[in-house]
Amino acid sequence: MRDDVIKSLKTAGLLSDQNLDLGFVSTGSYALNKICSGDYQKGIPIGMITQFHGEASTAKTVFVTHILANAQKEGYYTILIDAENAYNSEFAATLGIDSANLIYAAPPTLEDCFSTMESLIKEIREVDKETPIVIGYDSIAVSPSKEEMTKTDYESHQMTGAMRAKVTGACLRKINPLLREFGVALVIVNQIRNKVGVMYGDPRTPAAGGKSLEYYLGLNFMTSAPKNERIQDDNKSVVGIRGKVANVKNKVTKPFQDAEFELLYDVGLTPHYGVLDLLVKDKIVERSGAWYQFGEEDKFQAKTFNEGFMTDDKFKTLREKIGL
């Protein structure tokens, strides 16, 4: 390519000169990290939008909280946009959040949420040009548009959802370019609704954002936690849940992968839960019925793995194999 042509480009440059890898933030689950980025240590990408959507009580907020906590451990700026007004500082501290270093905002409308994000990003970049910023938005489903907030009654009509989707599209068009430019990871929590009258196919649909949000997402995850997977203690009290995260869109690594997770309410996510299934899929570990084997190592069962993978010396070689 001619040098004089390159010099004349004012708004573009060679791809080789671009920094497309802005880093990653761990989700707190090695299995989820793997289906996010293809690496057990990495996680969600900085410079993109990641969404977690699902039914109630399927750990959506927990994943966002773990991401913010891990970002704090790396020294990154962390911001929580709490549209649900449901932030619990004690529970967040259990998951590793340092509230003293968490920027918190609860804007009343959809437009205000995105405007607050933009303002905070630019204010931070005025004093710090490089340190990554991680924003959790919990949740876009409950944020009303300004038009909805100005109504004097509680009635809605068939175009209400379409108007909110239109507003969301406008907000995303403005915020999305800032993410890569300023090194920001935006993590959005969304809810699930069921379409009325659907006889065939999946009736579930994200509650907010319309089609525009799906196009802007770098990673999109659906969370689920069946009631029969609730964890009980000796007194039959529920102390946690097990579930699955399904990757339905991914611009970083191959999509349409699943990862299992385990959440204990007084501890948080079990970091290595779900890893064993991925090791089998990647043919690192062989499975024969209820038994598993890594290379020439002794055979083991899933319970042994889940109880001792991070601490037992018998799994040391396997941990090193996947970079843990």
C-alpha positions as a Markdown table, in Angstrom:
| # | Residue | x | y | z |
|---|---|---|---|---|
| 1 | Met | 0.0 | 0.0 | 0.0 |
| 2 | Arg | 1.4 | 3.4 | -1.0 |
| 3 | Asp | 2.8 | 5.5 | 1.9 |
| 4 | Asp | 1.2 | 8.7 | 0.7 |
| 5 | Val | -2.2 | 7.0 | 0.7 |
| 6 | Ile | -1.7 | 5.8 | 4.3 |
| 7 | Lys | -0.6 | 9.3 | 5.4 |
| 8 | Ser | -3.8 | 10.8 | 3.9 |
| 9 | Leu | -6.1 | 8.7 | 6.0 |
| 10 | Lys | -7.4 | 10.9 | 8.8 |
| 11 | Thr | -10.1 | 8.7 | 10.3 |
| 12 | Ala | -8.8 | 5.2 | 9.6 |
| 13 | Gly | -5.6 | 3.1 | 9.9 |
| 14 | Leu | -4.2 | -0.3 | 9.4 |
| 15 | Leu | -5.7 | -3.1 | 11.3 |
| 16 | Ser | -2.3 | -4.2 | 12.5 |
| 17 | Asp | -2.0 | -0.9 | 14.4 |
| 18 | Gln | -5.2 | -1.3 | 16.3 |
| 19 | Asn | -5.4 | -2.7 | 19.9 |
| 20 | Leu | -8.4 | -5.0 | 19.6 |
| 21 | Asp | -7.7 | -7.0 | 22.8 |
| 22 | Leu | -8.4 | -4.7 | 25.7 |
| 23 | Gly | -8.3 | -7.4 | 28.3 |
| 24 | Phe | -10.9 | -9.5 | 30.1 |
| 25 | Val | -12.5 | -9.7 | 33.6 |
| 26 | Ser | -13.1 | -13.0 | 35.3 |
| 27 | Thr | -16.7 | -14.0 | 36.0 |
| 28 | Gly | -15.9 | -16.0 | 39.2 |
| 29 | Ser | -16.6 | -19.2 | 37.4 |
| 30 | Tyr | -13.8 | -20.9 | 35.4 |
| 31 | Ala | -16.4 | -22.8 | 33.3 |
| 32 | Leu | -18.2 | -19.6 | 32.4 |
| 33 | Asn | -14.8 | -17.9 | 31.7 |
| 34 | Lys | -14.1 | -20.7 | 29.2 |
| 35 | Ile | -17.3 | -20.3 | 27.2 |
| 36 | Cys | -16.9 | -16.5 | 27.3 |
| 37 | Ser | -13.4 | -16.3 | 26.0 |
| 38 | Gly | -12.0 | -19.8 | 25.3 |
| 39 | Asp | -9.7 | -19.5 | 28.4 |
| 40 | Tyr | -10.5 | -20.7 | 31.9 |
| 41 | Gln | -8.8 | -17.6 | 33.4 |
| 42 | Lys | -10.1 | -14.7 | 31.3 |
| 43 | Gly | -13.9 | -14.1 | 31.2 |
| 44 | Ile | -15.9 | -11.2 | 29.7 |
| 45 | Pro | -14.1 | -8.8 | 27.2 |
| 46 | Ile | -13.4 | -5.2 | 27.9 |
| 47 | Gly | -14.7 | -3.0 | 25.1 |
| 48 | Met | -18.0 | -4.9 | 24.5 |
| 49 | Ile | -21.5 | -5.4 | 25.9 |
| 50 | Thr | -22.2 | -8.6 | 27.7 |
| 51 | Gln | -25.8 | -9.6 | 28.7 |
| 52 | Phe | -27.1 | -12.1 | 31.2 |
| 53 | His | -30.9 | -12.8 | 30.8 |
| 54 | Gly | -33.1 | -15.3 | 32.4 |
| 55 | Glu | -36.0 | -16.1 | 34.8 |
| 56 | Ala | -36.0 | -14.8 | 38.4 |
| 57 | Ser | -33.6 | -16.3 | 40.8 |
| 58 | Thr | -31.2 | -17.7 | 38.2 |
| 59 | Ala | -28.1 | -15.9 | 39.5 |
| 60 | Lys | -28.0 | -13.0 | 36.9 |
| 61 | Thr | -27.2 | -10.4 | 39.5 |
| 62 | Val | -24.7 | -12.7 | 41.1 |
| 63 | Phe | -22.7 | -13.0 | 37.9 |
| 64 | Val | -22.6 | -9.2 | 37.5 |
| 65 | Thr | -21.5 | -8.8 | 41.2 |
| 66 | His | -18.7 | -11.3 | 40.8 |
| 67 | Ile | -17.5 | -9.6 | 37.7 |
| 68 | Leu | -17.5 | -6.2 | 39.5 |
| 69 | Ala | -15.7 | -7.8 | 42.5 |
| 70 | Asn | -13.0 | -9.3 | 40.2 |
| 71 | Ala | -12.6 | -6.0 | 38.4 |
| 72 | Gln | -11.9 | -4.4 | 41.7 |
| 73 | Lys | -9.3 | -7.0 | 42.5 |
| 74 | Glu | -7.5 | -5.9 | 39.3 |
| 75 | Gly | -7.7 | -2.2 | 40.3 |
| 76 | Tyr | -10.3 | -1.3 | 37.7 |
| 77 | Tyr | -13.0 | 1.3 | 38.1 |
| 78 | Thr | -16.3 | -0.3 | 38.9 |
| 79 | Ile | -19.8 | 1.2 | 38.4 |
| 80 | Leu | -23.2 | -0.2 | 39.4 |
| 81 | Ile | -26.3 | 1.2 | 37.7 |
| 82 | Asp | -29.0 | -0.1 | 40.1 |
| 83 | Ala | -32.3 | 0.4 | 38.2 |
| 84 | Glu | -34.0 | -2.2 | 40.4 |
| 85 | Asn | -33.1 | -0.3 | 43.6 |
| 86 | Ala | -32.3 | -3.7 | 45.1 |
| 87 | Tyr | -28.6 | -3.5 | 45.8 |
| 88 | Asn | -27.7 | -5.4 | 49.0 |
| 89 | Ser | -24.3 | -4.2 | 50.3 |
| 90 | Glu | -24.0 | -7.1 | 52.8 |
| 91 | Phe | -24.6 | -9.8 | 50.2 |
| 92 | Ala | -22.4 | -8.0 | 47.7 |
| 93 | Ala | -19.6 | -7.9 | 50.4 |
| 94 | Thr | -20.1 | -11.7 | 50.7 |
| 95 | Leu | -19.3 | -12.0 | 47.0 |
| 96 | Gly | -16.2 | -9.8 | 47.3 |
| 97 | Ile | -17.4 | -6.3 | 46.6 |
| 98 | Asp | -15.7 | -3.4 | 48.3 |
| 99 | Ser | -18.5 | -0.9 | 48.5 |
| 100 | Ala | -16.1 | 1.9 | 49.3 |
| 101 | Asn | -14.7 | 1.6 | 45.8 |
| 102 | Leu | -17.9 | 0.9 | 43.9 |
| 103 | Ile | -19.5 | 3.9 | 42.1 |
| 104 | Tyr | -23.2 | 3.6 | 42.6 |
| 105 | Ala | -26.1 | 5.3 | 40.8 |
| 106 | Ala | -29.8 | 4.6 | 40.6 |
| 107 | Pro | -31.1 | 6.8 | 37.7 |
| 108 | Pro | -34.9 | 6.9 | 37.3 |
| 109 | Thr | -35.2 | 6.4 | 33.5 |
| 110 | Leu | -33.7 | 4.4 | 30.7 |
| 111 | Glu | -32.3 | 7.5 | 29.1 |
| 112 | Asp | -30.9 | 8.7 | 32.5 |
| 113 | Cys | -29.1 | 5.3 | 33.0 |
| 114 | Phe | -27.2 | 5.6 | 29.7 |
| 115 | Ser | -26.5 | 9.3 | 30.2 |
| 116 | Thr | -25.1 | 8.6 | 33.7 |
| 117 | Met | -22.8 | 5.9 | 32.2 |
| 118 | Glu | -21.5 | 8.3 | 29.5 |
| 119 | Ser | -20.9 | 11.1 | 32.1 |
| 120 | Leu | -19.1 | 8.8 | 34.5 |
| 121 | Ile | -16.9 | 7.3 | 31.7 |
| 122 | Lys | -15.8 | 10.8 | 30.5 |
| 123 | Glu | -15.3 | 12.1 | 34.1 |
| 124 | Ile | -13.0 | 9.1 | 34.9 |
| 125 | Arg | -11.1 | 9.5 | 31.6 |
| 126 | Glu | -10.4 | 13.2 | 32.4 |
| 127 | Val | -8.1 | 12.0 | 35.3 |
| 128 | Asp | -7.2 | 8.5 | 34.2 |
| 129 | Lys | -6.7 | 7.7 | 30.5 |
| 130 | Glu | -5.9 | 3.9 | 30.8 |
| 131 | Thr | -7.4 | 2.0 | 33.7 |
| 132 | Pro | -10.3 | -0.2 | 32.5 |
| 133 | Ile | -13.8 | 0.6 | 33.6 |
| 134 | Val | -16.5 | -2.1 | 34.3 |
| 135 | Ile | -20.1 | -1.1 | 34.4 |
| 136 | Gly | -23.0 | -3.4 | 35.7 |
| 137 | Tyr | -26.5 | -2.4 | 34.7 |
| 138 | Asp | -29.1 | -4.2 | 36.8 |
| 139 | Ser | -31.5 | -4.3 | 35.0 |
| 140 | Ile | -32.5 | -2.8 | 31.8 |
| 141 | Ala | -35.9 | -4.5 | 32.0 |
| 142 | Val | -37.1 | -2.3 | 34.8 |
| 143 | Ser | -36.0 | 1.0 | 33.5 |
| 144 | Pro | -38.9 | 3.1 | 32.2 |
| 145 | Ser | -38.5 | 5.6 | 29.3 |
| 146 | Lys | -38.9 | 9.3 | 30.1 |
| 147 | Glu | -42.2 | 9.2 | 28.3 |
| 148 | Glu | -43.5 | 6.5 | 30.6 |
| 149 | Met | -42.3 | 8.4 | 33.7 |
| 150 | Thr | -44.2 | 11.5 | 32.6 |
| 151 | Lys | -47.5 | 9.8 | 32.3 |
| 152 | Thr | -50.1 | 10.7 | 34.9 |
| 153 | Asp | -51.6 | 7.2 | 35.0 |
| 154 | Tyr | -50.4 | 3.6 | 34.9 |
| 155 | Glu | -52.0 | 2.6 | 31.6 |
| 156 | Ser | -50.0 | 1.2 | 28.7 |
| 157 | His | -50.8 | 0.4 | 25.2 |
| 158 | Gln | -49.5 | -2.0 | 22.5 |
| 159 | Met | -46.8 | 0.4 | 21.3 |
| 160 | Thr | -45.2 | 0.9 | 24.8 |
| 161 | Gly | -42.7 | -1.9 | 24.3 |
| 162 | Ala | -41.9 | -0.7 | 20.8 |
| 163 | Met | -41.2 | 2.8 | 22.0 |
| 164 | Arg | -38.9 | 1.6 | 24.8 |
| 165 | Ala | -37.1 | -0.6 | 22.2 |
| 166 | Lys | -36.7 | 2.5 | 20.0 |
| 167 | Val | -35.3 | 4.5 | 22.9 |
| 168 | Thr | -32.9 | 1.7 | 23.8 |
| 169 | Gly | -31.6 | 1.6 | 20.2 |
| 170 | Ala | -30.9 | 5.3 | 20.3 |
| 171 | Cys | -29.0 | 4.9 | 23.7 |
| 172 | Leu | -27.0 | 2.0 | 22.5 |
| 173 | Arg | -25.9 | 3.8 | 19.3 |
| 174 | Lys | -24.4 | 6.5 | 21.5 |
| 175 | Ile | -22.8 | 4.4 | 24.2 |
| 176 | Asn | -21.4 | 1.6 | 22.1 |
| 177 | Pro | -18.6 | 3.5 | 20.4 |
| 178 | Leu | -17.4 | 4.7 | 23.8 |
| 179 | Leu | -16.8 | 1.2 | 25.1 |
| 180 | Arg | -13.8 | 0.4 | 22.9 |
| 181 | Glu | -12.6 | 4.0 | 22.7 |
| 182 | Phe | -12.4 | 4.3 | 26.5 |
| 183 | Gly | -11.8 | 0.7 | 27.5 |
| 184 | Val | -15.1 | -0.1 | 29.1 |
| 185 | Ala | -16.9 | -3.4 | 29.7 |
| 186 | Leu | -20.7 | -3.0 | 30.0 |
| 187 | Val | -22.6 | -5.9 | 31.6 |
| 188 | Ile | -26.4 | -5.8 | 31.3 |
| 189 | Val | -28.9 | -7.8 | 33.2 |
| 190 | Asn | -32.2 | -8.5 | 31.5 |
| 191 | Gln | -35.3 | -10.4 | 32.3 |
| 192 | Ile | -37.3 | -13.0 | 30.5 |
| 193 | Arg | -41.0 | -12.7 | 29.4 |
| 194 | Asn | -43.2 | -15.2 | 27.7 |
| 195 | Lys | -44.9 | -14.3 | 24.5 |
| 196 | Val | -48.7 | -14.7 | 24.7 |
| 197 | Gly | -50.4 | -17.2 | 22.3 |
| 198 | Val | -47.2 | -18.9 | 21.1 |
| 199 | Met | -48.1 | -22.5 | 20.2 |
| 200 | Tyr | -44.8 | -23.6 | 18.6 |
| 201 | Gly | -41.2 | -22.8 | 19.3 |
| 202 | Asp | -39.8 | -21.0 | 22.3 |
| 203 | Pro | -42.1 | -18.4 | 23.8 |
| 204 | Arg | -39.4 | -16.8 | 25.9 |
| 205 | Thr | -38.1 | -13.4 | 24.9 |
| 206 | Pro | -35.9 | -10.8 | 26.7 |
| 207 | Ala | -38.1 | -8.2 | 28.5 |
| 208 | Ala | -36.3 | -5.1 | 27.2 |
| 209 | Gly | -34.1 | -3.8 | 24.4 |
| 210 | Gly | -35.9 | -5.2 | 21.4 |
| 211 | Lys | -33.9 | -6.5 | 18.5 |
| 212 | Ser | -31.5 | -3.6 | 18.6 |
| 213 | Leu | -29.9 | -4.8 | 21.9 |
| 214 | Glu | -29.2 | -8.3 | 20.4 |
| 215 | Tyr | -27.2 | -6.7 | 17.6 |
| 216 | Tyr | -25.0 | -4.7 | 19.9 |
| 217 | Leu | -24.1 | -7.5 | 22.2 |
| 218 | Gly | -20.7 | -9.0 | 22.1 |
| 219 | Leu | -21.7 | -11.9 | 24.4 |
| 220 | Asn | -25.2 | -13.0 | 25.3 |
| 221 | Phe | -26.0 | -15.5 | 28.0 |
| 222 | Met | -29.2 | -17.1 | 29.1 |
| 223 | Thr | -29.3 | -18.3 | 32.7 |
| 224 | Ser | -31.5 | -21.1 | 34.2 |
| 225 | Ala | -31.7 | -22.8 | 37.5 |
| 226 | Pro | -34.3 | -25.6 | 37.8 |
| 227 | Lys | -36.2 | -25.9 | 41.1 |
| 228 | Asn | -35.0 | -29.5 | 41.6 |
| 229 | Glu | -31.4 | -28.2 | 41.6 |
| 230 | Arg | -31.7 | -26.2 | 44.8 |
| 231 | Ile | -29.1 | -27.1 | 47.4 |
| 232 | Gln | -30.3 | -27.9 | 50.9 |
| 233 | Asp | -28.4 | -28.3 | 54.2 |
| 234 | Asp | -29.0 | -31.0 | 56.8 |
| 235 | Asn | -32.1 | -29.1 | 58.0 |
| 236 | Lys | -33.6 | -29.0 | 54.5 |
| 237 | Ser | -33.0 | -25.2 | 54.3 |
| 238 | Val | -32.1 | -23.9 | 50.8 |
| 239 | Val | -28.5 | -22.7 | 50.9 |
| 240 | Gly | -27.8 | -22.4 | 47.2 |
| 241 | Ile | -28.7 | -23.3 | 43.6 |
| 242 | Arg | -27.2 | -25.1 | 40.7 |
| 243 | Gly | -28.0 | -24.1 | 37.1 |
| 244 | Lys | -26.7 | -23.6 | 33.6 |
| 245 | Val | -25.5 | -20.6 | 31.5 |
| 246 | Ala | -26.2 | -21.0 | 27.8 |
| 247 | Asn | -24.1 | -18.8 | 25.4 |
| 248 | Val | -26.4 | -17.7 | 22.5 |
| 249 | Lys | -24.0 | -15.2 | 21.0 |
| 250 | Asn | -20.3 | -14.7 | 21.2 |
| 251 | Lys | -17.9 | -12.4 | 19.2 |
| 252 | Val | -14.8 | -13.6 | 21.1 |
| 253 | Thr | -14.8 | -17.4 | 20.8 |
| 254 | Lys | -17.2 | -20.1 | 19.5 |
| 255 | Pro | -20.8 | -19.6 | 20.5 |
| 256 | Phe | -23.6 | -22.0 | 21.6 |
| 257 | Gln | -21.7 | -23.5 | 24.5 |
| 258 | Asp | -23.1 | -24.3 | 27.9 |
| 259 | Ala | -21.6 | -24.1 | 31.4 |
| 260 | Glu | -23.0 | -25.3 | 34.7 |
| 261 | Phe | -22.7 | -23.2 | 37.8 |
| 262 | Glu | -23.1 | -23.7 | 41.6 |
| 263 | Leu | -24.0 | -20.8 | 43.8 |
| 264 | Leu | -23.8 | -21.0 | 47.6 |
| 265 | Tyr | -25.6 | -18.0 | 49.2 |
| 266 | Asp | -23.1 | -17.5 | 52.0 |
| 267 | Val | -20.0 | -17.9 | 49.8 |
| 268 | Gly | -20.8 | -17.1 | 46.2 |
| 269 | Leu | -20.0 | -19.1 | 43.0 |
| 270 | Thr | -18.0 | -22.3 | 43.3 |
| 271 | Pro | -15.1 | -21.3 | 41.0 |
| 272 | His | -14.4 | -24.8 | 39.5 |
| 273 | Tyr | -18.0 | -26.1 | 39.3 |
| 274 | Gly | -18.8 | -27.1 | 35.7 |
| 275 | Val | -15.2 | -27.4 | 34.6 |
| 276 | Leu | -15.3 | -31.2 | 34.5 |
| 277 | Asp | -17.9 | -31.3 | 31.8 |
| 278 | Leu | -15.9 | -28.9 | 29.6 |
| 279 | Leu | -12.7 | -31.0 | 30.1 |
| 280 | Val | -14.6 | -34.0 | 28.8 |
| 281 | Lys | -15.9 | -32.0 | 25.8 |
| 282 | Asp | -12.4 | -30.8 | 25.0 |
| 283 | Lys | -11.1 | -34.4 | 25.3 |
| 284 | Ile | -8.7 | -33.5 | 28.1 |
| 285 | Val | -10.4 | -35.8 | 30.5 |
| 286 | Glu | -11.8 | -39.2 | 29.4 |
| 287 | Arg | -15.1 | -40.4 | 30.8 |
| 288 | Ser | -16.4 | -44.0 | 31.2 |
| 289 | Gly | -19.7 | -44.2 | 33.0 |
| 290 | Ala | -19.3 | -42.5 | 36.4 |
| 291 | Trp | -15.5 | -42.6 | 36.2 |
| 292 | Tyr | -13.1 | -40.0 | 34.8 |
| 293 | Gln | -9.4 | -40.1 | 33.9 |
| 294 | Phe | -6.7 | -37.6 | 33.0 |
| 295 | Gly | -3.8 | -39.2 | 31.2 |
| 296 | Glu | -2.1 | -41.9 | 33.3 |
| 297 | Glu | -3.5 | -40.4 | 36.5 |
| 298 | Asp | -5.7 | -42.5 | 38.8 |
| 299 | Lys | -9.4 | -42.6 | 38.0 |
| 300 | Phe | -11.8 | -40.4 | 39.9 |
| 301 | Gln | -15.5 | -39.5 | 40.1 |
| 302 | Ala | -17.3 | -36.2 | 39.8 |
| 303 | Lys | -17.8 | -35.9 | 43.6 |
| 304 | Thr | -14.1 | -36.2 | 44.2 |
| 305 | Phe | -13.3 | -33.6 | 41.5 |
| 306 | Asn | -15.8 | -31.1 | 42.9 |
| 307 | Glu | -14.6 | -31.5 | 46.4 |
| 308 | Gly | -10.9 | -31.4 | 45.8 |
| 309 | Phe | -10.0 | -30.0 | 42.3 |
| 310 | Met | -8.6 | -26.7 | 43.6 |
| 311 | Thr | -6.7 | -28.1 | 46.6 |
| 312 | Asp | -5.9 | -31.8 | 46.1 |
| 313 | Asp | -2.4 | -32.6 | 44.8 |
| 314 | Lys | -3.8 | -35.4 | 42.6 |
| 315 | Phe | -5.3 | -32.7 | 40.4 |
| 316 | Lys | -2.2 | -30.5 | 40.3 |
| 317 | Thr | -1.2 | -31.7 | 36.8 |
| 318 | Leu | -4.7 | -31.2 | 35.5 |
| 319 | Arg | -4.9 | -27.7 | 37.0 |
| 320 | Glu | -1.6 | -26.8 | 35.3 |
| 321 | Lys | -2.8 | -28.2 | 32.0 |
| 322 | Ile | -5.6 | -25.6 | 31.9 |
| 323 | Gly | -3.7 | -22.8 | 33.4 |
| 324 | Leu | -5.2 | -22.7 | 36.9 |
